[in-house]
Amino acid sequence: MLLIVTLTHSSAEKVVRQYEIFQTSFIASQSSNNPFTDTEANGIFENGREQWIVPAYWSGGNRWTVRFSPPSEGIYNYHIESTKNHTSRKGCALSGLFI
């Protein structure tokens, strides 16, 4: 089964198979003295029945990354929640959906 990832901030589509890794990154608009303790960011992934909260990790500079592996086929919505502001809007860097 193929899962197509559609990002709302882009018209690009990416194919993600069940159990493969979906990865997205975002840029924090504020720097952190210590990103390991000053900032918490999570990707929230939902498929209508279940929810997964996946911690994002610091990728250097102001960049943060989150990875998710879909456990089953279906439609997945996701968004980012963070204690810092990001480039798109406060508390939510980007959102999208797996179809």
C-alpha positions, 0 to 999 in steps of 0.5 A: 500500500502506498501513502501519498503525502500532501503538504499544505504549504507546498503543492509537492507530493511525496510517496510514503509507504506503510512503515517507511519514514516520513520526515519534515523540517521547520525553522524556528523564528527564535534562537535558543541558548540551549535547544535541548532544554529551552524548546519542546517541539512535537509532531502530532499525527492522527488517523481518525482513530489514534494519535501519535505524539512524536518529539521533534529533534534539533537539527542545528541552527534554528532547524528542527526535524520530525520523523514518523512511520505510518503503522497502517494504511489510511489518511493521516493528518499532522501538525507541529506544536512547539513552545517557540514560534516558527516561520509559518505561525505561532505554535504550528510550523506546518501541517499536512496529510497522508492520503 
